[in-house]
Amino acid sequence: MSYAFVFPGQGSQSVGMLSELAVQHKVVTDVYAQASEVLGYDLWNLVQNDADGKLNQTDVTQPAMLAAGIAVYRALGKSKELAPAFMAGHSLGEYTALVASGVMTLEQGIELVAERGRLMQTAVAPGEGAMAAVLGLEDEQVVAVCEQAEGIVEAVNFNSPGQVVIAGYKAAVDQAMKLAEEAGASRVVPLAVSVPSHCSLMKPAADKLAEKLQAMQLNMPQVPVLHNVNFSQAGSTDEIKELLVQQLYRPVQWVKTVNAMKEQGVDGLYELGPGKVLMGLNRRIDRKMGMQAVFDEATLEKALSSL
């Protein structure tokens, strides 16, 4: 079997995530301890006992989710030699894939996504941006709806056939939601997010992220990583940096990423990290492709038996 590892992004986090896995695998808390040293606060304690709702702040969510994906990946790797054909991640998950594939260290990844979160948070004033999921329309219909609305609203996540996320200024998103319903969408769901990701409003954040990336020493991946922007591998570390900058303000092409892996012989996907979001999307992209989510001891053992 040719398989790939995929990593989820923001939205899959939950208080207490990976707690069961941590009991059996010390590597989980080891990863969070490494992340905590970079961040200057106890990330594992926050993830397990989040009394103040900080886990859903994007500058906390991003390092918490990156650490979660790497923790699961390392727990798998301690029990079995891993040989994925590809790696990819959805939005923030792309950074997890890059750490797992050796492009950057865990410490570099944690520092980078924490800064990415801060930059995104400050790019648009609180309450001015919004995102929504549009279900039941063709991609082209969603793009057309955004073009009809007044103000900045764009199709930003092509998640699965019939599920596209839009983002932009709140007033424009609200108008696009109504237009989508009029166009025949089966559901239009506002998302509980603090920033409008992957749209042109993130360009100022992307420019500052570019400065941060420029100073970083990266490696070429040990396992091919497909990027969100062009669903392809990068040919150089400079291209990796450019694709990460573009990813902040250009759409996540998840359907095309999964199909690109399939076209290159991948017949099984493993989602490493909390939740089953990508599993759900991938079922709608290609039901015949084998899929497993790995997030606790039972799913880890199941994955080890099939790898």
Buried (B, 14 or more C-beta within 10 A) or exposed (E): EBBBBBBBBBBBBBBEBBEBBBEEBEBBBBBBBBBBEBBEEBBBEBBBEBEEEBBBBBBBBBBBBBBBBBBBBBBBEEEEEBEBBBBBBBBBBBBBBBBBBBBBBBEBBBBBBBBBBBBBBBBBEEEBBBBBBBBBBEBEBBBBBBEBBEBBBBBBBBBBEBBBBBBBBBBBBBBBBEBBBEBEBEEBBEBEBBBBBBBBBBBBBBBBBBEBBEEEEBEBBEBBBBBBBBBBBBEEBEBBBBBBBBBBBBBBBBBBBBBBBBEEEBBBBBBBBBBBBBBBBBBEBBEEBBBBBBBBBEBBEBBEEEB
